[in-house]
Amino acid sequence: MKKRLLTVAGLSVLTTCALADVSTNQPAKWDSSLAFGLTLTSGNSDTLLTTAAFKSRKKTDENEFGLGLDGAYGENDSVKNNETLHGGAQWNHLFTERFYSYVNGEGLHDGIADIQYRFTIGPGAGDYFIKTANTALAGELGPSVIFQRLGDVDSIYGSLRLAERFEHKLRTGARVWERAEILPQVNKFENFLVNAEVGAETALTKTLSLQVTLQDNYVNQPAPGRKDNDVKLISSLVYKF
């Protein structure tokens, strides 16, 4: 009788341990968000600016995935002054806790800057200089290929990509971040692109937050008749799921 009770107790312990292992080894989930911004004025000037953005990312012990799609449309006295559509994706494969390889791809359309399309794709290597539960700082370096139609001119060229990104989460649930990249043409360094972003986000509820983002896109050789620098300050309401 004692032997049978011990066996039952042993099975109970094994079953409990197995259930505990299952509960602590849940697969990583995608963290996604939708952001919407709207600015309207009426009176001496009638303006409209709408923005929308979707972001999603997933992290495991060996891989990190990031997806994003955003766009903006604006008018001033019924004259279009903003028309952008941008998307990007990146996959990082970690060889150690900090060192990783990546493949990055981005696409852009900007009707006001006369960028009919610009696609950038390339591999590279990155390293987390800082990697804690609340703070991350990483640098990346690699080659890229750029396909674009600037104005009515099509071109394909190789470039380098030097990038860095930083994010810090505060105890209050708010977070701040910053990222920047420069892409010079390999055989013509005076032709280069610079993309930068600074942002802050504060939580309103568990699923809603308020976000403010400053974006700067610089093209050293813009389309004829266009300016070389575009800056956007965007305020958005963000829904997380």
N, C-alpha and C positions, 0 to 999 in steps of 0.2 A: 504493500500500500504506500509506504514512504517513497519507494522508488518511482511509483507511478505519479505521485504528487510532484516529485522533483522534476520528472520529465515534462509534466504539464507546465510547471513553473518555468522551466528552461525554454519551452516553446513560446511561452508568453513573453519572456524577455527578448528572444530572437525576433518575434513578431513586432514588438514595440520598437526595437532598434531599426528594423527594416522600414517601418513606417516613418521613423524619424529621418532616416537617410533619404527617403522619397520626398519628404516635406522640405528638406534643406537643399535639395538638388533640383529645384524648379528651373526650367529653361529660361534664359534671359528674354525679356520682353522688349518690344519697341516702345520708346518714349516719344510720343508725338504731340504736336501742337499746331493750332491754327490761329493766325493773327490777322485782325482786320483793323484798318484805319480809314477814317473819313473826315475830310475837312470841306466845309461849305461856307461861302460868304456871299452876301447879296447886298446891293446898294450901289455905291459908286463904282464897284467892280464886282462882277459875278465870277466866282472861282469854284472849282471842284477838284478835289484830289482824293482818289481812292487807292488804297494799298491792300494787298493780301499776301500772306506767306504761309507756307506749310513746311514744317521741319519734322524730321524723325531720325532717331539714332538708337543704336543697339550696341551693347558692349558685352563681350564674353572674356574669358581668361586669355584667349589667343587672338581674338578679332574685334575690330571696331568698325561699325558701319554708320554712315551718315548720308541723309538724303535731304534735299531742299528744293523748293520751288516758290518763287515770289514774283510779283508783278505790281505795276503802278500805272495809273492813268489819270491825267489831269487836264483841265481846261481853264483858260482865263478869258472872260468875255467871249465864250464860244469858240475860242481859238485853242487848239490842242497844244499843250506845252509839256506834256509828260506821257511817255508811252514806252514802258519797259517790260520785258519778260525775261526772267533769269532762272536757270536751274543748275543744280550741281549734285554730285555724288562722290563719295570717297570711301575706300576700303583700306583699313590699316590691319596688317598682320604683325602681331607682336612676337619677336624672337626672345626677348627678355621682358621684364616688367616695364622697362622704359624704352628700349630700342625697337623700331618697327620699320617695315617697308610699307609703301602705300601706292595706290593707283587713284588718280584724281581726274575727274572730268567735269567740265562746265560748259554751259551754253548761254548766250546772251543775244537779245534783240533790243535795240534802242532806237526807236523811230526818230526821236528828236536829234540825237547825235549822229544820225544817218548810218548807224551800224545795222545793216540788214541782218547779219548773223555773225557770230563769232563763237567757234567751238575750240576749246582747249582741253587736251588730254595728255597724260603722261604719268610715268611711274617715278618713284623716288624713295628716299630714306628719311626717317624722322627720329627724333629723340625727345623724351620728356625730361626737361631739366628739373622740373618740379612736378611731382605727382602724389597728391594726398587726397583724402576724402573730400576736401573742400576747395582745393587749389590745384590748377594744372597750367603748366607753361611748357610749350613744345615748339621745336624748330624743325623745318623740313627743307630738303634740297633735292632737286632732280631735274631732268630734261622734260620738255613739253613740245607738242606740235600744235600750232595754231592755224585754224582754217577760218577765213573771214571774208565778208564782202563789205567793204568800207566805201560808202557811196555807191558807185557803179564799178568799183575795182575789186576783183577777186584776187586773193593771195593766200599762199601757204608757206609757212616758215617755221623753223625750229627756234626754240627759246629755252632759257634756263628758268627755273622757278625757285625762288627763295622766299620762304613763308614762315610766319610765326603766329601762334595763337595763345591766348591767355584767358582763363576763366576763374572766378573766385565766388564761392557761395558764402553768404553771411549767415550768422546765427538766426537772424530774423526771418529767413526764408528768401530774402532778396538775393540777387546775383548781379555781378558786373562782368563784362567780357570785352575783349579787344582782339582783333586779328588784322594782319596786313600781309601782302604779298607783292613782289615785284617780278616782272617777267620781261627781261631784255632779250631782243633778237640776237641769236648767237653770232651771226656774221655782220651785225649792224647794231652795236650797243646803244646808239643814239635813238633807236626805235624801241620803246619800252612801254609797258603798262604797269600801273600801280593801283591796287584795290585795297581799301582799308575800311574798317568798321569798328565803332565803339558803341557799346550799349549797356543799358541798365534795366532791370526788371524787378518789380516788387509784387508780392502775392496779395491778392484781394480775398480770395477764398482758396480752397484746396485745388480747384480746377481753373480759376480765373486769375489773371494777373494783368498788370499794366506795364507796358514796355515802351522805352524810348531808345531810338537807334539813330546814330549819325553815320552816314555812308559817304565815302569819297572815292570816286573813280577818275583816274587821271590817264589820259592817252597822249603820249608825247607827240605823235603825229596823227592828229584827228582828220576826219573827212574834210574836204574843202568847204570853207565857210562856216565851220563849226568850232566851238571852243574846246580847249583841251582838258577842262576840268568840270566835273559834275558832282554837286554836293546835295545830299538829301537829309533832312531831319524828319523822322517818322515817329509818330506816337500811335500805338496800337493797343487794342484789347486782345489778350491771348487766352485761348481755351486749350487746356491740356487734357490729353486722354491716353 
